[in-house]
Amino acid sequence: MNKGKVLLATSALLLSAGVLVACSGGKSGSSGGQTYSYVYTQDPDTLDYSISNKKSTSEFTGNAVDGLLEVDKYGNLIPSLAKDWTVSKDGLTYTYKLRKGVKWMTSEGEEYGGEVKAQDFVTGLKHAA
């Protein structure tokens, strides 16, 4: 893996470890009658995935958190909350463009607190650091 991909993956991981618990860009509720069910092997010890490396935490937050990017079935980074991103020529600055209309959501699917903003990722990254 070249240096650019490693930097991109690291940046995406850190930025995704932000504050986006229960974020969604879709309609609220279980539209279309679809329900997601999963049996966890153990309860997570915390929901702050930026400080925990336990499998029980990553299993849960992986299903409940949207980040800037996600990984497809081939291991490639693809957009999630970021619709696009660019890397500066020196490879030190990553700029992400967020999708419009992504709202904070409660665990019940109710809209909570307005749109997700870039500052939310900055706050989450500062918390993780």
C-alpha positions as CSV (number, residue, x, y, z in Angstrom):
1,M,0.0,0.0,0.0
2,N,1.5,3.3,-1.0
3,K,2.0,6.3,1.4
4,G,-1.0,8.2,0.0
5,K,-3.4,5.3,0.6
6,V,-2.1,4.8,4.1
7,L,-2.5,8.5,4.9
8,L,-6.0,8.5,3.4
9,A,-7.0,5.4,5.3
10,T,-5.6,6.8,8.6
11,S,-7.3,10.2,8.1
12,A,-10.6,8.5,7.2
13,L,-10.4,6.3,10.3
14,L,-9.6,9.3,12.6
15,L,-12.2,11.5,11.1
16,S,-14.8,8.7,11.1
17,A,-14.0,8.2,14.8
18,G,-15.7,11.5,15.3
19,V,-19.0,12.1,16.8
20,L,-21.3,10.5,14.4
21,V,-23.1,8.0,16.6
22,A,-26.6,7.5,15.2
23,C,-26.2,9.7,12.1
24,S,-28.3,9.0,9.0
25,G,-29.0,10.6,5.7
26,G,-32.2,8.6,5.1
27,K,-35.8,9.0,6.2
28,S,-36.4,8.5,9.9
29,G,-38.0,5.4,11.3
30,S,-38.2,2.0,9.7
31,S,-39.6,3.1,6.4
32,G,-40.7,0.3,4.1
33,G,-41.2,-2.1,7.1
34,Q,-37.6,-3.1,7.1
35,T,-36.0,-4.1,10.4
36,Y,-32.4,-4.8,11.2
37,S,-31.7,-7.4,13.8
38,Y,-28.4,-8.7,15.1
39,V,-27.3,-10.8,18.0
40,Y,-24.1,-9.5,19.7
41,T,-21.8,-11.8,21.5
42,Q,-21.2,-9.4,24.4
43,D,-22.4,-6.0,25.5
44,P,-20.1,-3.1,24.6
45,D,-18.2,-1.7,27.6
46,T,-18.6,1.9,26.2
47,L,-20.1,3.6,23.2
48,D,-17.0,5.8,22.9
49,Y,-15.3,3.8,20.1
50,S,-12.4,6.3,20.0
51,I,-11.1,5.0,23.3
52,S,-12.0,1.3,23.1
53,N,-10.5,-1.4,21.0
54,K,-12.8,-4.2,22.3
55,K,-14.5,-6.3,19.7
56,S,-17.8,-5.9,21.5
57,T,-17.6,-2.1,21.0
58,S,-16.5,-2.2,17.4
59,E,-19.2,-4.7,16.5
60,F,-21.9,-2.4,17.9
61,T,-20.6,0.9,16.7
62,G,-19.8,-0.5,13.3
63,N,-23.5,-1.0,12.8
64,A,-24.6,2.2,14.4
65,V,-22.1,4.8,13.1
66,D,-21.7,6.5,9.7
67,G,-18.2,7.9,9.0
68,L,-16.9,10.0,6.2
69,L,-15.8,6.9,4.3
70,E,-16.5,3.2,4.5
71,V,-14.9,0.1,3.0
72,D,-16.5,-1.9,0.3
73,K,-16.3,-5.7,0.0
74,Y,-13.0,-5.4,-1.8
75,G,-11.3,-3.2,0.8
76,N,-11.6,0.0,-1.1
77,L,-12.5,3.3,0.5
78,I,-15.8,4.6,-0.8
79,P,-17.9,7.6,0.2
80,S,-20.3,7.4,3.1
81,L,-21.1,10.9,4.6
82,A,-18.4,12.4,2.4
83,K,-19.6,12.7,-1.1
84,D,-16.1,13.4,-2.4
85,W,-12.6,14.2,-1.2
86,T,-9.3,15.6,-2.4
87,V,-5.7,15.3,-1.3
88,S,-3.3,18.2,-1.6
89,K,-0.2,17.8,-3.9
90,D,2.0,17.5,-0.8
91,G,-0.3,14.8,0.6
92,L,-0.7,16.7,3.9
93,T,-4.2,18.2,3.5
94,Y,-7.3,16.2,3.0
95,T,-10.5,18.0,2.1
96,Y,-13.9,16.3,2.4
97,K,-17.1,17.5,0.9
98,L,-20.1,16.3,3.0
99,R,-23.4,15.1,1.6
100,K,-26.2,17.6,2.0
101,G,-29.2,16.8,4.1
102,V,-27.5,14.4,6.5
103,K,-29.2,14.8,9.9
104,W,-28.4,13.7,13.4
105,M,-30.8,10.9,14.4
106,T,-31.8,9.3,17.7
107,S,-31.8,5.6,18.2
108,E,-35.5,5.7,17.6
109,G,-35.1,7.3,14.1
110,E,-36.2,10.7,15.2
111,E,-34.4,13.8,13.8
112,Y,-32.2,15.4,16.5
113,G,-30.2,18.6,16.4
114,G,-30.1,19.5,12.7
115,E,-27.6,18.7,9.9
116,V,-24.2,17.2,10.4
117,K,-21.5,19.8,9.8
118,A,-17.7,19.6,9.3
119,Q,-17.2,21.0,12.8
120,D,-18.8,17.8,14.2
121,F,-15.9,15.8,12.7
122,V,-13.3,18.4,14.0
123,T,-14.8,18.0,17.5
124,G,-14.7,14.2,17.2
125,L,-11.1,14.2,16.0
126,K,-10.1,16.4,18.9
127,H,-11.8,14.1,21.3
128,A,-10.1,11.0,19.8
129,A,-6.7,12.7,20.0
